[in-house]
Amino acid sequence: MTTYLRTTAGLIGGALPLLAGLMDAVPAEAQSSSQELPAVVVEQSSRPAARTRPSHSRQAAQAASRRRQAERAPSNADTQAAGASTGAETATGPVRGYVATRSGTGTKTDTPLRETPQSITVVTADRIIDQGATTVQDALRYVPGVFADAYGADSRGDYPRIRGQDPNIYLDGTRVVNTWNFNEWRPEPYTLERIEVLRGPSSVLYGDTSTAGLLNLVSKRPQAEAANEIGVQYGSFNRKQVQLDSTGKLTKDGEWLYRFIGVFRDSNMQTDYVKDDRIVLAPSLTWRPTNNTSWTVLGTYQKDTTGSSTAFLPHEGTLYPGPNGFIPVQRFASEPGFDKYQTETGAISSLFEHSFSDGLKIRQNLRYAHVEGIYRSMWPDLNFVDPSDPNYPFLDSGRRTMARSVWSRETVKDSLTSDSNAELKLHTGAVAHKVLFGADYREARERAQSGFATDPTPFDLYTPVYNGVTAPAMSPEPNLRQSQFGLYAQDQLRLGPWLAVLGLRHDYVTSDTQGSPVENYQATTGRAALMYELPFGVTPYVTYAQSFNPIFGAGICATVCAPQRGEMVELGFKYNPTPRNAINGAIYDITEKNRLASDPDNPLLSIQTGKVRIRGAELEVFTSLTPDLDLIAAYTYIDARVESGDNAGKHVETVPDHQASLWAKYRLAWFGLPGVTVGGGVRYIGQSWDGTDTIRTPDYTLFDAMVRYDNGPWRLQVNASNLFDKRHLTTCRIGGDCFLGIGRTVLGSVTYKF
């Protein structure tokens, strides 16, 4: 770990307890506030006052008594926090069922979704469990605007696409630094309370992000209500997993809360010779010295050991059968014993919040992460063979064998992310304001060594023989340091039924690659939105938002990449007539300059197109037709085309034109089967193109199913994904490589709560 990052993290982390102590010293009268507190469940009836120092003076004792009484007095914020166990919802806390009503992702404040003028979907923990999601991208399969499995069952990370673009991934409001595509921290779904999908440009609050928007993963946090569970899983590909989750009070008065989550997995994958092993240890601690102060520290150790599940197979034999038929879906194109994809992560996060009187609240989120990775792989050499050869890309006239590329890389990455802001509620005449001012900072450093070679030995894709390979010699890459600093301001205004959101931000971004000139960029981005609450509960809105996303490093483009800039106009509506029913819809028009696309001459690099325009529509429905029947329906239409550059008029690669899905869950108590729940879903993914309108990936439809039995503390559940084992391709790219979707997977689980 770099000395600079260790020192900085230590200084900031050490200052937080001091800051909390200073906040605790604020007079009790100032601490009573009507502001919402973070999502920590507090049982108010058993919550005594913060301790006061004993005094031998009667006058001092009386003063201390008055302070204790004041601190016991319930504020609105404390009432909301206390009510979390009885159904009250906060922007980061648990949600019962599928329908969340609040989020902090779209505004960085605890805001009702119906008052957030941008498309947001909250995937709750209950939904993750019901649908049997084992990765973050699995959990997004029924979300509109999202192509969850864009690159199939990829062991290297989560690579969903939102509105035709790659999103950035955040954890608890700060970036999980993923500037480099590989050997990044891949959060475990079991550690998450919710997954929030913000669609559309979000640079005004988050800085350098794409027009796609972002995923904000919200961690499970300590709760005052004791809860413990342990579960086991067994499923396809010999998947064996043990998981446990324990939370509650460390002290009787609830001043200290704890949580511990553990995951231990031993598994294979659809691709031969590829493991999917994982260890996760995630302890966390919350300190609440007063009703208005909360400080949560979360630790994570995670080790993933897997391999090359993505084989980059040619379209002959995948998209259509060659003279030898189809290539088996389990085909492993690398080399056993050499192939390895291992990522080891250690991280510590700090989430601090304090509410003053007069509507003032401050927050700081901080994370330090250290990631070490090993990536060794081989894949069919599609790109370096002469296309004039009639057998291209095969080496033989029988169209069976290919040469393979060999790649080896080892990385060490350190990152520090911080976001600090102040929220103030005030009035100017008849207009109510919720004003937010903030600054965020992110720094990432990478040290790496790598080697590349071509193995000309013919490799038979249909009947492979694995004879070993000599690893390429590795040489050090230039050290890389990237940083981003941003200042932002936002005002959420209300005048009767009218709501508006105005935001402005300025970013300073630097990339320093050893031996190369320092790259510096700065940009100003904004957002303006207007909503109107109609009498019958529908809230239409219009939003204009901008994005700024610099692309750094010589390992992405053949030369220096130009920053991506984008803008969006979105017209939508939100309708939330009851707590269990919601309908959201939007149409949008996005333009983006300098978009990345696959380099047809090198699979490890990207090229930049000129200007891209993406127009689309989305509809999402949550409904409970009866007390026992829950439905989720989604529809997406996207027309994404290149408007300037070499491929003007062509479809943007890997963007299905239509997607539709329906998920239903039904409890069978009415049929005399209490505790039995069945569920099922259907997903339609439309055709997509390779970026030049040469290779078309056909549409496909998949079915999922679930059955569960709850009996007291026990839960038994079986999930099946791609129930009918349909062979399908998720994407074929301009280089000629295709990505196979995952076949039928069955997962059984037993969970005991105590």
C-alpha positions in Angstrom: 0.0 0.0 0.0 1.3 3.4 -0.8 2.6 5.5 2.1 0.6 8.5 0.9 -2.7 6.7 0.9 -2.1 5.0 4.2 -1.1 8.3 5.9 -4.1 10.1 4.4 -6.6 7.4 5.4 -5.1 7.3 8.9 -5.4 11.1 9.4 -9.0 11.3 8.1 -10.1 8.2 9.9 -8.5 9.4 13.1 -10.2 12.7 12.9 -13.7 11.2 12.7 -13.9 10.0 16.3 -12.7 13.4 17.4 -15.4 15.1 15.3 -18.0 12.8 16.7 -16.8 13.7 20.2 -17.1 17.4 19.4 -20.6 16.8 18.1 -21.5 15.0 21.3 -20.5 18.1 23.2 -23.1 20.2 21.5 -25.8 21.2 24.0 -28.8 18.8 24.1 -31.1 21.6 23.0 -29.2 21.9 19.8 -29.1 18.2 19.2 -32.9 17.9 19.1 -33.8 18.0 15.5 -36.5 17.0 13.1 -34.0 15.8 10.5 -33.9 12.2 9.3 -31.2 10.0 10.7 -29.4 7.2 8.9 -30.9 3.8 8.5 -30.0 2.4 11.9 -32.8 0.7 13.8 -33.1 2.2 17.3 -35.5 1.1 20.0 -36.3 4.4 21.6 -38.0 2.9 24.7 -34.7 1.4 25.8 -32.4 4.2 24.6 -31.0 6.0 27.6 -29.3 9.3 27.4 -25.6 9.6 26.5 -23.5 9.4 29.7 -22.6 12.6 31.6 -19.5 13.0 33.7 -20.3 12.6 37.5 -20.2 15.9 39.5 -20.0 16.5 43.3 -21.9 19.7 42.9 -25.7 19.5 43.3 -26.1 22.3 40.7 -23.9 20.4 38.2 -25.9 17.2 38.9 -29.2 19.0 38.2 -27.8 20.4 35.0 -26.7 16.9 34.0 -30.1 15.6 34.8 -31.7 18.2 32.5 -29.3 17.2 29.7 -30.2 13.6 30.1 -33.9 14.3 30.0 -33.5 16.5 26.9 -31.5 13.7 25.1 -34.3 11.2 25.9 -36.9 13.4 24.3 -37.9 11.9 21.0 -37.2 14.0 17.9 -38.8 13.2 14.5 -35.5 11.8 13.4 -35.2 9.4 16.3 -38.8 8.4 15.8 -38.1 7.5 12.2 -35.0 5.6 13.1 -36.8 3.8 15.9 -39.6 2.9 13.5 -37.4 1.1 11.0 -38.2 -2.2 12.6 -42.0 -1.5 12.4 -42.1 -0.4 8.7 -40.7 3.1 8.5 -38.2 3.4 5.6 -35.1 5.4 5.1 -32.8 5.8 2.1 -30.3 3.2 3.1 -32.3 0.9 5.4 -34.1 -2.4 4.9 -37.2 -2.6 2.7 -39.9 -5.1 3.2 -41.0 -6.6 -0.1 -40.2 -5.2 -3.6 -41.3 -1.6 -3.5 -38.9 1.0 -2.0 -40.2 4.5 -1.5 -37.1 6.4 -0.7 -33.5 6.7 -2.0 -30.4 8.8 -1.6 -28.8 8.0 -4.9 -30.5 10.5 -7.1 -30.0 13.5 -4.9 -27.5 12.5 -2.1 -30.3 13.3 0.3 -33.0 11.1 1.8 -35.7 11.8 -0.8 -38.9 10.0 -1.8 -38.6 8.4 -5.1 -41.7 10.1 -6.3 -39.9 13.4 -5.8 -36.7 12.4 -7.6 -36.8 13.7 -11.2 -34.8 10.9 -12.8 -35.3 7.2 -13.5 -34.3 5.1 -10.5 -34.9 1.4 -9.6 -34.3 0.0 -6.2 -33.6 -3.7 -6.1 -34.3 -4.8 -2.5 -32.8 -7.6 -0.5 -36.1 -9.5 -0.6 -36.1 -9.3 -4.4 -32.4 -10.5 -4.6 -33.3 -13.5 -2.4 -36.6 -14.4 -4.3 -34.9 -14.3 -7.7 -31.9 -16.3 -6.5 -29.3 -13.7 -7.7 -25.7 -14.8 -7.0 -24.0 -11.7 -8.6 -24.9 -8.1 -8.8 -25.6 -8.3 -12.5 -28.0 -11.3 -11.9 -30.0 -9.0 -9.6 -30.5 -6.6 -12.5 -32.2 -9.0 -15.0 -35.7 -7.6 -14.4 -34.7 -3.9 -14.3 -35.8 -1.7 -17.3 -33.0 0.0 -19.3 -30.5 -2.6 -18.1 -28.9 -5.3 -20.2 -27.7 -7.4 -17.3 -25.8 -10.3 -18.9 -24.2 -8.3 -21.8 -21.1 -10.5 -21.8 -22.6 -13.8 -20.5 -21.4 -15.5 -17.4 -18.2 -13.5 -17.0 -16.1 -14.6 -14.0 -14.1 -11.4 -14.0 -16.7 -8.9 -12.8 -20.1 -7.4 -13.2 -20.5 -5.8 -16.6 -24.2 -4.8 -17.1 -25.1 -2.1 -19.6 -27.5 0.7 -18.8 -29.1 2.6 -21.7 -26.5 1.2 -24.1 -23.5 2.3 -22.0 -21.2 0.9 -19.3 -22.1 2.3 -15.9 -19.9 3.2 -13.0 -20.3 1.2 -9.8 -20.5 2.9 -6.4 -20.7 1.4 -2.9 -22.4 3.4 -0.2 -22.2 6.5 -2.3 -18.5 6.5 -3.2 -16.8 4.9 -6.3 -15.6 1.4 -6.3 -12.7 2.4 -8.4 -13.1 0.5 -11.7 -11.0 2.6 -14.1 -9.2 -0.6 -15.0 -11.5 -3.3 -16.3 -10.0 -6.3 -14.6 -9.1 -7.5 -11.1 -11.5 -5.1 -9.4 -13.4 -5.6 -6.2 -16.6 -7.4 -7.0 -19.0 -6.9 -4.1 -21.0 -9.9 -2.8 -24.8 -9.6 -3.1 -25.3 -11.2 0.3 -23.6 -8.2 1.9 -26.0 -5.7 0.3 -29.2 -4.2 1.6 -30.3 -2.8 -1.8 -28.9 -2.2 -5.3 -30.0 1.2 -6.7 -29.9 1.8 -10.5 -29.7 5.5 -11.5 -30.3 5.8 -15.2 -29.0 8.7 -17.1 -26.1 11.2 -16.6 -25.2 11.8 -13.0 -22.0 13.8 -13.1 -23.6 16.7 -11.3 -23.3 14.8 -8.0 -20.8 12.0 -8.8 -18.2 13.6 -11.1 -16.7 11.6 -13.9 -19.4 9.2 -14.9 -20.8 8.0 -18.2 -24.2 8.8 -19.7 -25.4 5.4 -18.5 -25.7 6.5 -15.0 -24.5 4.4 -12.1 -25.1 1.5 -9.8 -25.1 2.4 -6.1 -24.7 -0.7 -3.9 -25.9 -0.1 -0.3 -24.3 -2.2 2.4 -26.1 -4.0 5.1 -25.4 -2.0 8.3 -25.7 -2.8 12.0 -29.3 -2.8 13.4 -30.6 -2.5 16.9 -33.1 -5.3 16.5 -31.2 -8.6 17.0 -31.2 -10.9 14.0 -29.1 -13.9 13.1 -29.2 -16.3 10.2 -27.0 -19.1 8.8 -27.6 -20.6 5.4 -26.2 -23.3 3.0 -26.5 -23.5 -0.7 -25.9 -26.3 -3.2 -26.5 -26.1 -6.9 -25.4 -26.5 -10.5 -21.7 -26.8 -11.2 -21.2 -28.3 -7.8 -21.8 -25.0 -6.1 -21.4 -25.2 -2.3 -21.8 -22.1 -0.2 -22.2 -21.3 3.5 -23.3 -17.8 4.6 -24.1 -16.2 7.9 -25.3 -12.8 9.0 -25.6 -11.6 12.6 -26.5 -8.1 13.9 -27.7 -6.5 17.1 -26.7 -4.4 20.1 -23.2 -4.6 21.6 -24.4 -2.5 24.6 -27.7 -2.7 26.3 -28.5 1.0 25.7 -28.0 0.6 22.0 -25.2 3.1 21.8 -23.0 0.5 20.1 -24.3 -1.8 17.4 -22.6 -4.6 15.4 -22.9 -6.7 12.3 -20.9 -9.6 10.9 -21.4 -11.2 7.5 -19.5 -14.1 6.2 -19.6 -16.0 2.9 -17.6 -19.2 2.0 -18.0 -20.7 -1.4 -16.5 -23.6 -3.3 -17.9 -23.9 -6.8 -17.2 -24.5 -10.5 -18.7 -22.6 -13.5 -20.3 -23.5 -16.8 -17.0 -23.3 -18.5 -14.7 -26.4 -17.9 -11.8 -26.1 -15.5 -13.0 -22.7 -14.1 -13.6 -22.3 -10.4 -15.8 -19.8 -8.7 -14.5 -19.8 -5.1 -15.0 -16.9 -2.7 -14.3 -15.9 0.9 -16.0 -12.8 2.3 -15.6 -11.5 5.9 -17.5 -8.2 6.5 -17.6 -6.9 10.1 -19.2 -3.5 10.9 -19.7 -1.4 13.9 -22.0 1.6 14.6 -21.6 4.2 17.3 -24.5 6.4 18.3 -23.4 8.6 21.2 -26.6 10.7 20.8 -29.8 10.6 18.9 -28.4 12.9 16.2 -25.0 11.4 15.7 -24.1 8.1 13.9 -20.8 6.7 12.9 -20.5 3.4 11.1 -17.3 1.6 10.2 -17.4 -1.3 7.8 -14.5 -3.7 7.0 -14.3 -6.1 4.2 -11.9 -8.9 3.3 -12.7 -10.7 0.1 -10.8 -13.3 -2.0 -12.1 -14.5 -5.3 -10.4 -17.4 -7.1 -11.7 -18.2 -10.6 -10.5 -18.4 -14.2 -11.4 -17.5 -17.8 -15.1 -18.3 -18.1 -15.2 -16.0 -21.2 -13.6 -17.8 -24.1 -14.0 -15.2 -26.9 -15.2 -17.9 -29.3 -15.6 -17.2 -33.1 -19.1 -16.6 -34.5 -18.8 -19.7 -36.6 -19.7 -22.4 -34.2 -21.5 -20.1 -31.8 -23.7 -17.7 -33.8 -24.3 -20.4 -36.5 -23.0 -23.9 -36.9 -19.9 -24.5 -38.9 -19.1 -27.7 -40.8 -18.3 -29.3 -37.3 -21.5 -28.1 -35.7 -21.7 -25.9 -32.6 -18.9 -25.4 -30.2 -19.9 -26.8 -26.8 -21.0 -24.1 -24.3 -18.6 -25.4 -21.7 -15.6 -25.0 -23.9 -12.5 -23.8 -22.1 -10.1 -22.0 -24.5 -7.3 -21.3 -22.0 -4.9 -23.8 -20.4 -5.5 -25.7 -17.2 -2.7 -25.1 -14.7 -1.8 -21.8 -16.2 -5.1 -20.0 -16.3 -6.0 -18.0 -13.2 -8.1 -15.0 -12.3 -7.6 -14.1 -8.6 -8.6 -10.9 -6.8 -7.9 -10.2 -3.2 -9.4 -7.1 -1.5 -9.1 -5.4 1.8 -11.2 -2.4 2.5 -12.4 -0.2 5.3 -15.3 2.3 5.0 -16.5 5.1 7.3 -20.0 6.5 7.2 -20.5 9.5 9.5 -23.6 11.7 9.9 -24.7 14.4 12.4 -27.8 16.4 12.6 -27.8 19.9 14.1 -30.7 22.1 14.9 -32.3 24.4 12.4 -32.4 21.8 9.6 -28.6 21.3 9.2 -27.0 17.9 8.6 -23.5 16.9 7.7 -22.2 13.7 6.3 -18.9 12.2 5.3 -18.4 8.8 3.6 -14.8 7.5 3.3 -13.2 4.4 2.0 -9.7 3.0 1.6 -9.3 -0.2 -0.5 -6.3 -2.3 -1.4 -6.7 -4.8 -4.2 -4.2 -7.4 -5.5 -4.9 -9.3 -8.7 -3.5 -12.0 -10.9 -4.8 -12.5 -14.4 -3.5 -15.3 -16.6 -5.4 -16.4 -19.7 -5.4 -17.7 -23.2 -8.1 -17.1 -25.9 -8.6 -17.8 -29.6 -6.5 -15.5 -31.8 -9.3 -13.9 -33.8 -7.7 -10.6 -34.6 -4.1 -11.2 -35.8 -4.8 -13.7 -38.6 -4.8 -12.4 -42.2 -8.5 -12.0 -43.2 -7.6 -12.7 -46.8 -7.0 -16.4 -45.8 -10.1 -18.3 -46.9 -10.0 -20.3 -43.7 -9.9 -17.1 -41.5 -9.9 -17.1 -38.5 -9.1 -20.9 -38.5 -5.7 -22.4 -39.2 -7.0 -25.4 -41.1 -9.3 -26.2 -44.0 -11.4 -28.3 -41.6 -12.2 -25.1 -39.7 -11.5 -26.6 -36.3 -8.2 -25.2 -35.0 -6.9 -21.7 -34.1 -3.9 -20.1 -32.6 -4.2 -18.6 -29.2 -3.1 -15.4 -27.5 -1.4 -15.7 -24.1 -1.7 -13.0 -21.5 -0.3 -12.6 -18.0 -0.7 -9.7 -15.6 -0.2 -9.0 -11.9 -1.5 -5.8 -10.3 -1.5 -3.9 -7.0 -4.1 -1.1 -6.6 -4.8 1.3 -3.8 -7.7 3.7 -3.7 -9.0 6.4 -1.4 -12.5 7.8 -1.9 -14.2 10.5 0.2 -17.5 12.5 -0.1 -18.3 15.2 2.4 -21.5 17.3 2.3 -23.8 19.6 4.3 -27.6 19.6 3.9 -29.6 22.6 5.0 -33.4 23.0 5.0 -34.8 26.5 4.8 -37.6 28.7 3.4 -37.5 31.8 1.3 -41.0 33.1 1.4 -43.4 30.3 0.2 -40.6 28.3 -1.3 -39.1 25.4 0.7 -35.5 24.5 0.0 -33.3 21.5 0.7 -29.8 22.8 -0.2 -26.8 20.5 -0.5 -23.1 21.6 -0.7 -20.3 19.1 -1.0 -16.9 18.1 -2.1 -15.6 14.7 -3.1 -12.1 13.3 -3.8 -10.9 10.1 -5.3 -7.4 8.9 -5.8 -6.2 5.6 -7.2 -2.8 4.2 -7.8 -1.8 1.0 -9.7 1.5 -0.9 -10.0 1.5 -3.7 -12.5 3.6 -6.0 -14.6 2.4 -7.9 -17.7 3.4 -10.0 -20.6 1.8 -11.0 -23.9 2.6 -13.7 -26.5 1.0 -15.7 -29.3 1.0 -19.5 -29.2 0.9 -20.7 -32.8 0.2 -24.3 -31.7 -3.1 -25.3 -33.3 -5.9 -25.5 -30.7 -8.9 -27.6 -31.6 -12.1 -25.9 -30.5 -14.2 -29.1 -30.8 -11.9 -31.7 -29.3 -9.2 -29.7 -27.4 -6.0 -31.2 -26.1 -4.3 -29.3 -23.3 -0.5 -29.7 -23.4 0.5 -26.7 -21.3 2.0 -23.4 -22.2 5.0 -21.3 -21.4 4.0 -18.2 -19.5 5.2 -15.0 -21.3 7.9 -13.0 -19.6 6.5 -10.1 -17.7 7.9 -6.6 -17.5 6.9 -3.7 -15.3 4.2 -1.3 -16.6 4.5 2.4 -15.9 3.0 3.3 -12.5 -0.3 5.0 -12.8 -1.9 7.6 -10.5 -5.3 9.1 -11.1 -7.2 11.6 -9.0 -10.5 13.5 -9.1 -11.7 16.4 -7.0 -15.1 17.9 -7.3 -17.2 20.7 -5.8 -21.0 20.5 -6.1 -24.1 22.3 -5.1 -27.8 21.3 -5.4 -31.1 22.9 -4.4 -34.4 20.9 -4.1 -37.2 23.4 -4.2 -40.9 23.1 -3.5 -43.7 25.6 -4.1 -47.0 24.0 -3.6 -47.3 21.1 -6.1 -44.3 22.3 -8.0 -40.9 20.7 -7.4 -37.6 21.6 -8.9 -34.0 20.3 -8.7 -31.1 22.5 -9.7 -27.5 21.3 -9.5 -24.0 22.5 -10.6 -20.6 20.9 -10.3 -17.0 21.5 -11.3 -14.4 18.7 -11.5 -10.6 18.6 -11.6 -9.2 15.3 -12.9 -5.6 14.2 -13.2 -3.9 11.2 -14.6 -0.1 10.7 -14.1 1.4 7.7 -16.0 5.1 7.2 -15.2 7.2 8.4 -18.2 4.3 10.2 -19.9 3.0 13.8 -19.7 0.5 14.4 -17.0 -3.1 14.6 -18.3 -5.3 17.2 -16.7 -8.9 17.8 -17.4 -11.6 20.0 -15.8 -15.3 20.3 -16.6 -18.5 21.9 -15.4 -21.7 19.8 -15.4 -25.2 20.5 -14.4 -28.8 19.3 -14.0 -32.1 21.1 -14.1 -35.4 19.3 -13.5 -39.0 20.2 -12.9 -41.9 18.1 -11.5 -45.6 18.7 -10.8 -47.7 16.7 -8.4 -51.1 16.2 -10.1 -54.1 15.8 -7.8 -54.6 12.1 -8.6 -51.1 11.1 -7.6 -49.2 11.1 -10.9 -46.0 13.2 -10.9 -44.7 14.1 -14.4 -41.2 15.5 -14.7 -38.7 16.8 -17.2 -34.9 16.7 -16.7 -31.8 18.0 -18.5 -28.5 16.5 -17.3 -24.9 16.4 -18.4 -22.0 13.9 -18.1 -18.2 14.1 -18.1 -16.1 11.0 -18.2 -12.3 11.2 -19.0 -10.7 8.0 -20.2 -7.2 7.6 -19.0 -4.2 5.4 -19.7 -2.4 4.0 -22.7 -3.9 0.6 -22.0 -7.4 1.5 -23.2 -6.9 3.4 -26.5 -4.0 3.0 -28.8 -3.3 6.7 -28.2 -4.6 9.1 -25.5 -8.4 8.8 -25.2 -10.4 12.0 -25.4 -12.9 12.7 -22.6 -16.4 11.5 -23.1 -19.1 14.3 -22.9 -22.8 13.7 -22.9 -26.2 15.3 -22.3 -29.7 14.0 -21.8 -33.3 15.2 -21.9 -35.7 12.9 -20.1 -39.5 13.2 -19.9 -41.2 10.9 -17.4 -43.7 10.2 -14.7 -44.0 8.5 -11.3 -47.1 7.1 -9.8 -47.1 5.5 -6.3 -50.8 5.2 -5.3 -50.2 2.8 -2.4 -47.1 1.5 -0.6 -47.1 -1.8 -2.6 -47.9 -0.3 -6.0 -45.8 1.9 -8.3 -45.7 2.7 -12.0 -42.8 4.6 -13.5 -42.1 5.6 -17.1 -39.7 7.7 -19.1 -38.7 8.6 -22.6 -35.2 10.1 -23.2 -32.8 11.4 -25.8 -29.1 11.1 -25.0 -26.1 12.3 -27.1 -22.5 11.3 -26.3 -19.2 12.2 -27.9 -16.0 10.1 -28.0 -17.7 6.9 -27.0 -15.6 3.7 -26.6 -16.1 0.8 -28.9 -14.3 -2.5 -29.6 -11.1 -2.2 -31.6 -11.4 -4.6 -34.5 -7.6 -4.9 -34.7 -6.9 -5.6 -31.0 -9.2 -7.2 -28.4 -7.3 -5.6 -25.6 -7.9 -2.0 -26.9 -10.8 0.3 -27.7 -11.5 2.9 -30.3 -13.6 6.1 -30.0 -16.5 6.7 -32.3 -17.5 10.3 -33.2 -21.0 11.1 -31.8 -23.6 8.6 -30.6 -27.3 9.3 -30.1 -29.4 7.1 -27.9 -33.2 7.4 -27.8 -35.5 5.2 -25.8 -38.4 4.5 -23.6 -38.8 2.6 -20.3 -41.8 1.4 -18.3 -41.7 -0.3 -14.9 -44.6 -1.6 -12.9 -44.7 -2.9 -9.3 -48.1 -4.1 -8.2 -49.8 -6.4 -5.8 -53.0 -7.6 -7.4 -54.0 -9.5 -4.3 -52.4 -9.6 -0.8 -50.7 -12.8 -1.9 -49.6 -11.9 -5.5 -46.7 -9.6 -6.3 -45.7 -8.6 -9.9 -42.8 -6.8 -11.5 -43.1 -5.9 -15.1 -40.6 -3.9 -17.2 -40.2 -2.9 -20.9 -37.3 -1.2 -22.6 -36.9 0.3 -26.1 -33.6 1.7 -27.3 -32.5 3.1 -30.7 -28.8 3.7 -30.3 -26.9 4.8 -33.4 -23.6 6.4 -34.4 -24.2 9.8 -35.8 -20.7 10.7 -37.0 -17.4 9.0 -37.6 -16.5 5.9 -39.6 -19.7 4.0 -38.7 -22.2 6.8 -39.0 -25.7 5.5 -39.2 -24.8 2.1 -37.7 -26.2 0.6 -34.5 -24.1 1.0 -31.4 -22.7 -2.4 -30.4 -24.2 -4.6 -27.7 -27.5 -2.7 -27.4 -30.7 -4.8 -27.7 -33.4 -2.9 -29.4 -36.2 -4.3 -27.2 -36.3 -5.9 -23.8 -39.3 -7.0 -21.7 -39.7 -9.0 -18.5 -42.3 -10.2 -16.0 -41.7 -11.6 -12.6 -44.5 -12.9 -10.4 -44.6 -14.3 -6.8 -47.6 -16.0 -5.3 -48.1 -17.2 -1.7 -50.3 -20.3 -1.6 -51.9 -19.9 1.8 -55.4 -19.5 0.2 -54.9 -23.0 -1.2 -54.3 -24.5 2.2 -50.5 -24.4 1.8 -49.3 -21.9 4.4 -45.6 -21.1 4.1 -45.4 -22.2 0.4 -44.5 -19.5 -2.1 -44.0 -20.0 -5.9 -42.5 -17.6 -8.3 -41.5 -17.3 -11.9 -40.3 -15.0 -14.6 -39.9 -14.5 -18.3 -37.2 -12.4 -19.9 -37.1 -11.3 -23.6 -33.9 -9.8 -24.9 -34.1 -8.4 -28.5 -31.5 -8.4 -31.3 -28.3 -6.4 -31.1 -25.5 -5.5 -33.5 -21.7 -5.5 -33.6 -21.2 -1.8 -34.2 -20.9 -2.1 -38.0 -24.2 -3.7 -38.7 -22.3 -6.8 -40.0 -23.0 -9.3 -37.3 -26.5 -9.6 -35.8 -27.0 -11.3 -32.4 -30.5 -12.8 -32.5 -33.2 -12.3 -29.8 -34.0 -14.9 -27.2 -36.5 -15.6 -24.4 -35.6 -17.2 -21.1 -37.7 -18.5 -18.2 -36.9 -18.6 -14.5 -38.7 -20.2 -11.5 -38.7 -20.3 -7.7 -40.4 -22.3 -5.0 -40.0 -21.7 -1.3 -41.3 -23.1 2.0 -41.2 -21.0 5.2 -41.8 -22.7 8.5 -40.9 -20.7 11.6 -37.2 -20.0 11.6 -36.6 -22.2 8.6 -36.6 -21.2 4.9 -36.1 -23.8 2.1 -35.9 -22.5 -1.4 -35.1 -23.7 -4.9 -34.4 -21.4 -7.9 -33.9 -22.3 -11.5 -32.6 -19.8 -14.1 -32.9 -20.4 -17.8 -35.3 -23.1 -16.9 -35.5 -24.8 -20.3 -31.7 -24.6 -20.8 -31.9 -22.5 -24.0 -28.6 -22.1 -25.8 -28.2 -18.4 -26.6 -25.6 -15.7 -27.3 -25.7 -12.4 -25.4 -23.3 -10.5 -27.7 -21.2 -10.8 -30.9 -18.7 -8.0 -31.5 -17.0 -6.5 -34.5 -13.8 -8.5 -33.9 -15.8 -11.7 -34.6 -15.9 -13.0 -31.0 -19.2 -14.1 -29.4 -20.3 -14.5 -25.8 -22.4 -17.5 -24.7 -25.1 -17.0 -22.2 -25.3 -19.3 -19.2 -27.4 -22.4 -19.5 -29.9 -23.8 -16.9 -28.7 -23.3 -13.3 -30.5 -24.7 -10.3 -29.7 -23.5 -6.8 -31.1 -24.9 -3.6 -30.8 -23.2 -0.2 -31.6 -23.8 3.4 -31.6 -20.9 5.9 -32.2 -20.9 9.6 -32.9 -17.7 11.5 -32.4 -17.3 15.2 
